[in-house]
Amino acid sequence: MDIVLQDTQEKILIKNKKFFKVFNTSLVHQIIVAYLARRRQGSKAQKNRSEVSGSGRKPWRQKGTGRARAGSLRSPLWRSGGVTFASKPRNFIQKINKKMYRGALQNIISELIRQNRLILFEKFYIEEPKTKILLKKLIDLQLKNVLIITLDVDQYLVRASKNLFKVKIITVKNLDPVSLISYPKVLMVKNAFKYLEDFLI
């Protein structure tokens, strides 16, 4: 199987046969959920009745007042009391094996190829770090909502895309599954695709 480079019309052969596998929905879903869970801070915290500042004195005597029994001012039933089931900081990270992660990327890339959503270029660059230059280039290619993947950081592309809400520039080394599935079109330069292909073997 091969892919045609859009700028040179050259055909490049895909060596990684794992790109031709059947799409594994459950694997991709598991990796996406784990990746999003890893991004959670988990820093939410509340105080229970033992942590709230206040007196430990019994508000009134047990019997004879006509009121309900009360043993603490810090009861969750009272204003300024503790929280019944207080949230505590927690770690949401889920363990994911390297083979599973790479397998999910292979599945996503293969699906992008099947759906003609992956566009390859020999080179993709702009002469000046200006938004209008990048925007014109993308309009000419009929790309409005696109993920652009390069091998190394291209400061011109990064600076030019900052004001474009639907355009994201990312290096292949920082590629993640959520970014891959979030855009209808993925534009990748040839050397970045070769690097990804070798990485996923």
N, C-alpha and C positions, 0 to 999 in steps of 0.2 A: 504494500500500500504506500502511496506517496501523496504529498501535498504540494500545491503550486504556490510559489512565492509571488505575491501580488505585484511587486515592483519590477522584478526581472523576468517573470513568467517561467522561471526555472523550476523543475520538479525535484523535490528532495525525498529520498526514500526513508520511511519510518522503520528503523531497525527493531525497536522495542515491540515485540509481538504481544506484550501484555496490554498494549493500547487497543487491541482488537477483542478484548474479552467482553462478555455479556455484562450489562450494567447491574451492579449489586446495590440495590436501593437501601437495604438494611445497613450495610457497611457504611455507606456514605452518610446516612442519617445519624448513625452512632458517632462518627467522627465529627460531624457538624455540631451535634449536641455537646460533645466533649470539648470542642474548641470554644464554643460560646460560654460554656460553664467555666472554663479556665480564665476567661476575661472578667468574671465577676469578682468584685472586691471582697465580698463576704465580711465587711467591716461593721455591719449593723449590730448595735448593742443596746440593751435596755436593762434596767435594774429590777431585780426581784425584791421581795419584802425584806430579805436579810441585808441587802445592799443599800437600801434607801436610808438617808440620814434622818434621824428622829429618835425620840425617847422610846425606851422599852417599857415604860410605865403602863400599867393597866389604866385605861381612861376613867372607868368608874367601877364600883363594886359589882360583883357577879350577880347578886340578887337584890330585889327590893326596889329598884328604880323604875320598873315598868318598861325599860328600854331593852333592846336586844343585847345579848352578851357580846362584849368586846374585850379582846385581850391585848390589842396593839394598835397604835396610831398608824402603823405602816402597813396595815392590811390592804390587799388589793381592792377591797370593797370601798375604801375610803379615798376621798380626794387627796392627792399628793402621796398616795400609797404606792407600793411596788406593783409591778406588772405580774399577772398570774403566771403566764408561760413566757418568760422574758427571752427575747432573742439574744443570742451570743455570737461573737465572731466565729466564723467557720470557714473551712477550706473546701471549695467546690471542685477542686481539680480531680478529674477522672483519669485513671491510668490507661494509656493507649500504647499498644505495641508499635514499634517502628514499621513492621510489616503491614499492619492494619492501616497506618497513616499513609504509607506509600501506595498501598492497594486502593485506598479511597481516591488519592490524587490520580492514579492511573485510570480509574473508573470515570472520574469527572472529565479528564482530558479526552478519553476515548468517546465520551458522549458529546463533547464539544465538537470533535471532528465529525462524528456521525450527523450532527445537526447543522453542520456548516457554520458554526459560530466561532471557530478558531481561524484567525487570519494571520498568515505568516508574511513577514517582510525580511528581505536581505538586510536592509538598514532602515531605521526610522529615526529621524532627527529633525531639528529646526535650527536655522542659522542664528536666530536671536531669541532670548528668553521673553517672548511677547505672546500674550494670550491670543491676540487676533491672528497671529501667524499660525499657531497650533489649531485654532478654531477653523480657519480657512482650509487647512490641510485635512482636518477631520470631515468637514462638510463636503469636500471634494470626494472623499472616500465613502460618503453617506454613513458616517458613524457619529451618532449623537451621544449614546450611552455606552461607554467602552472602557475596558480595563486594558492598560498598556503595560506589557511586561518586557523589561530590558535586562541585560546581563549585569551591567553595572549602573550605578546612580548617574543619571544624566541631569545635571543641574538646570540646564535650559528647559527640558521637558517638565521637570518638577515645578520650577518657578512659573512657567507658562500655564500650568494646569491648576494652579491654586484657586483661581476664580471660576473654574469650570466644575460645577457641582456633580455632573454626571460623568466626569472623566477622572480616572485614578491611575497614577503611575506607581509601579512597584517593581522591585528587582526580583529576579527568579529565586534568589536565595531567601527572600522574605515572603515568598508566595504562600498563601494559606487557602484552604478549601472554601471558606466563606466568601472570599473575594472572587474566586473562580466562578461560583454559581450565582453571584449577585448581579452580574452584568450580562446583557443579551449578546454582546460581542466581546471577544478577547483578541487583542492584537499583540502578537509576540514576534520579536526579532529572531532571526535564524539561530544565532549563537546561543541565545537564551533557551530556545527549544532544544538544541543539541545538549546543552547542560542538563536540562530537566529530564530529557530522555535517558541520559547516562545515569543520572541520580536515581531514577525509578526502576532501573534494571534489577 
